[in-house]
Amino acid sequence: MSQQASFSQLALIYCGKLLPLEVLQSAAGHYIGTRNSEGPVSRESREYFRSYAAAQRVLESGGWSQLANP
């Protein structure tokens, strides 16, 4: 498991926004991404997780894979 940054890479590169990573949910499942006051901005994790708790564990441990592009 590698240590991940606690802020977004894709939101910064593609939207110019430095946002904290958090667990979000879509129809496909839970994922690590970012949001602002208007809603979701980026999906940062390659993986989807079955539960909020599982996604939160890997976010805290750094055991997730960063998407290379949106």
Secondary structure, DSSP 8 states (H G I E B T S, - for coil): -----SB-SHHHHHH----B-EEEEETTEEEEEEEETTEEEEE-BS--BSSHHHHHHHHHHT-S-B-S--
